[in-house]
Amino acid sequence: MTGDDAPSRPVKRPPKKVLLRLDPAVHEAVAKWAADDLRSINGQLEYALRLALKQAGREPR
């Protein structure tokens, strides 16, 4: 197969960086939740945001 015959794959865009200020108690709760789910805090926050977006009917494409 040449490069022209290769199946097309979606282009992965680099993640956006966001500065987020959290109440220390919220950070602690998210950190525990992340540890329980074997995720990083960043991964857990993205997971929670995706759940909220889905619930609101605003899932990303």
Rosetta blueprint (number, residue, H / E / L):
1 M L
2 T L
3 G L
4 D L
5 D L
6 A L
7 P L
8 S L
9 R L
10 P L
11 V L
12 K L
13 R L
14 P L
15 P L
16 K L
17 K L
18 V L
19 L L
20 L L
21 R L
22 L L
23 D L
24 P H
25 A H
26 V H
27 H H
28 E H
29 A H
30 V H
31 A H
32 K H
33 W H
34 A H
35 A H
36 D H
37 D L
38 L L
39 R L
40 S L
41 I H
42 N H
43 G H
44 Q H
45 L H
46 E H
47 Y H
48 A H
49 L H
50 R H
51 L H
52 A H
53 L H
54 K H
55 Q H
56 A L
57 G L
58 R L
59 E L
60 P L
61 R L
